[in-house]
Amino acid sequence: MAGPGGLHPAAAADQRQVLNTALVALFSGVIATSLFLYARHLAVSPAQLAAADCTQALEVVFSLTGEVWLLGGTLPSTLGWSGLALTLVGLLLYLWRSGSLKT
């Protein structure tokens, strides 16, 4: 870790941080990726492939919800909420354009 006085050794992570990292690796890195790749494999048309790719946008929502509820994380800033809103608008536009979302 660099500081004003040069390099200093960082403190070891506490047990909670190690557990949080392990949970993220398990749920996001292993389970979610496996399900995503399986859905892509099942796609038989470009629209289905796009739908599988589009659902990746919801990973942000699930990750944020899990962090806040399960790990005591903080809610995002205004800029973070704006990015989340843009992601969801994009997903809704895709669903509307594909005919999956009835108006």
NORBEL-V549078 format. One record per residue. N is the residue number from 1. RES is the residue in one small letter. SS is DSSP state (~ for helix, > for strand, _ for the rest). PSI is psi in degrees with one decimal (none if undefined). NEAR is the number of other ideal C-beta (glycine too) atoms within 8 Angstrom. Layout:
N RES SS PSI NEAR
N RES SS PSI NEAR
This chain:
1 m _ 130.4 6
2 a > 140.5 5
3 g > -175.3 7
4 p _ -29.1 2
5 g _ 4.0 4
6 g > -154.2 5
7 l > 136.3 6
8 h _ 141.9 8
9 p _ 139.3 5
10 a _ 150.5 5
11 a _ 150.9 4
12 a _ 148.8 4
13 a _ 144.4 6
14 d _ 171.4 6
15 q ~ -37.9 5
16 r ~ -42.1 6
17 q ~ -39.0 8
18 v ~ -42.6 9
19 l ~ -44.9 8
20 n ~ -42.3 9
21 t ~ -41.1 9
22 a ~ -40.2 8
23 l ~ -41.7 9
24 v ~ -43.9 10
25 a ~ -41.3 9
26 l ~ -53.9 9
27 f ~ -44.3 10
28 s ~ -44.4 11
29 g ~ -34.5 8
30 v ~ -61.1 9
31 i ~ -52.5 8
32 a ~ -40.7 10
33 t ~ -39.7 9
34 s ~ -44.3 8
35 l ~ -40.1 8
36 f ~ -47.3 11
37 l ~ -35.3 8
38 y ~ -43.3 8
39 a ~ -40.5 10
40 r ~ -38.6 10
41 h ~ -35.0 6
42 l ~ -17.2 8
43 a _ 132.6 10
44 v _ -4.5 4
45 s _ 160.5 6
46 p ~ -35.3 5
47 a ~ -40.2 7
48 q ~ -37.2 10
49 l ~ -42.0 10
50 a ~ -37.6 10
51 a ~ -41.4 12
52 a ~ -42.7 13
53 d ~ -36.4 8
54 c ~ -32.9 10
55 t ~ -17.8 10
56 q ~ -27.3 8
57 a ~ -29.8 11
58 l ~ -14.4 8
59 e ~ -35.2 10
60 v ~ -44.6 9
61 v ~ -46.9 11
62 f ~ -41.1 8
63 s ~ -44.4 10
64 l ~ -46.1 11
65 t ~ -46.9 8
66 g ~ -40.9 10
67 e ~ -43.5 9
68 v ~ -48.5 11
69 w ~ -42.6 6
70 l ~ -31.7 6
71 l ~ 0.0 9
72 g _ 28.3 4
73 g _ 170.0 7
74 t _ 155.5 4
75 l _ 153.8 5
76 p _ 164.5 9
77 s _ -179.9 5
78 t ~ -40.5 5
79 l ~ -39.8 7
80 g ~ -43.6 9
81 w ~ -36.5 9
82 s ~ -43.6 8
83 g ~ -40.8 9
84 l ~ -41.9 12
85 a ~ -42.7 8
86 l ~ -39.2 8
87 t ~ -46.3 11
88 l ~ -36.7 10
89 v ~ -42.2 8
90 g ~ -41.5 10
91 l ~ -43.3 11
92 l ~ -38.6 9
93 l ~ -39.7 8
94 y ~ -47.2 11
95 l ~ -41.5 9
96 w ~ -46.0 10
97 r ~ -33.4 6
98 s ~ -9.1 10
99 g _ 3.0 5
100 s _ -21.7 6
101 l _ 112.0 8
102 k _ 133.9 2
103 t _ none 3
